[in-house]
């Protein structure tokens, strides 16, 4: 719907903003979109190459994530995070892995573990509303006496709680 020139410049700007925020995945995507319109300027091409290299470090963790091996993905990402603590792509993947571990714990009614996993998400992203709601639900049902059957609200919430994916 936008003129190609406007789209191109917006994509360049979005890529630069993401790159400056150390979100290399988002930068790579934005610049790839711009490159679909016309070639990138040389200075942006150099940054794009750097973003591609940074994003490639996540390939192994992405494969583990897609296999639902979230704990393994976290273990794979932690050394990368220590090397590059500003890398937002790594932090997003770690948060998403903790979220999915929390969702799996909710499904299996392992409520203390679910609370812990959602707390891990909220430590680095306190504005994650779905993690907040899920944590609150797990805490509420965890406070019930042991062996209390879960009601329909719990069952519906857990059934439709979406897992997070990586691209």
N, C-alpha and C positions, 0 to 999 in steps of 0.2 A: 503494500500500500504506500510505501514511501518512495520518493525518487532515489535512484541508485546512489547518487552522490551523497545525499543526506544519510542513507543507510551506511554507506562506506565510512563516512567521517564519524558517525555515532559508534560504529563497531570499533574503529581505531581508538576512539576515546574510552570506550568501555573496556577494551583490552588493556590500555595503559593504566586505567584506574585499578583494574584487577591485579595487574602485574605489580604496581606500586604497593598494593595491599598483600603481596605475596600469595595471591590466589592464582597459581599458575594454570590450573585447569580452566578456570573461567577466562583467563587471558588468552590461552590457546584457542578456545572456542570462539571468542569474539574476533580474534585476528584471522582465524580460518574463515569466518563468515565474511570479513572484509576482503580477504584474498579471493573469495568467490566472485567479487564484483570487479576488482582490478588488482594488479600487483601491489604488494605492500611497499611503502617507502623503505629505503635502506636501513635507516635507524630502527624502524619498527621490525623489519625483517630480522635484525640481529636479536632484538628482544624476543621475537616469536621463537627463534631457534633456541634461545635460553629457556623459554617457557616450555617448549616441547621436551627438552632434556630434563627439566625439573619434573614435569608430569610423568615422564617415562619411569622415573624412580618408583612410581606408585603401581606399576603394572602387576607386580607379583601380589601385592595386597589386594588389588582389584580382582584378580583371579580367585583368591581365597574368599573374598567377599561374595562373589557370584556363586561360589559353591556353598554358601551359608556357613563358612568357617570363620565366624566373626572374631572369636578369641585369637585364632591364628593370625588373622589380619591385624588385630591390635598389636600382637607381639612383633609382627613384621614392620609395623609403622612406628613403633616407639623409638627404635634407633634412628630412623629417619627424622623423627621429630626432634630428637636430641641434637642432630647435626644441623637442622634448620628449624629452630623453634618458631620462626615467624611464618612458616609455610601454612597458609590457611587451608589448602587442599588436604594436607595431612590431618589437620585438626578436624575438618569436616568429616573425613572418613572415620576417624577414631570415634567421634561423637555418634555417627550413624551406626557404627558397629556396636557401641554400648547401648544405643537405643534398641537395636534388633535383639541383642542379648536380653534386654529387659522385657521386650515383647514376648520372646520365647519363654522366659521365666514366668510371665503372667499366664501364658497358655498352659504351662505345666503346673500352675498354682504354687510355684516357688516364690512366694511373695517377698520374703526378706531380700532375696537375690534381685528381684525385680526393682525393689526400692533402691538398692545399691547401684544398679546399672543406670537407672534414670537419674540418680544423684550425680553420677559421673558425667552425664550429659549436661546437667544443669550447672555443674561447677564451671564449665567453660562457656556455656551458652544459657545464661539464666532466663533468657527471653523465649526459650523453646516451649511454646504453649502445649504442644502435644505431649512432650516429655513431662511437663508439670502435671497435666491432667492424669497421665498414666501413673506417675509416681504417687499422686494423691489417691488414686483408686487402689493401687497396691497397698499403700499404707492403711487405708480405711479397712480393707478386707483382711489385712494382716492382724489388725487389732481385734478381730472377732475370735471367739473361742475356737480352739483347734477342732477340726472335723466338721465345722459348720459348712453345710453345702452352699455353693455359690448360687446366687440368685440370677434371674434372667438378665438384669442389667449388666452384671459382670460377664456373663456368657456372651451377650451381644457385643459388648465393648471389645472384648478380647477377639472375637471372631472377625470383627471389621477393623481392627487396629492394623494400619498398613505398615509393612516393613519398608525400610529405606533402601534404595538402590544406588549403585554407583554407575557412572556412565563411562 
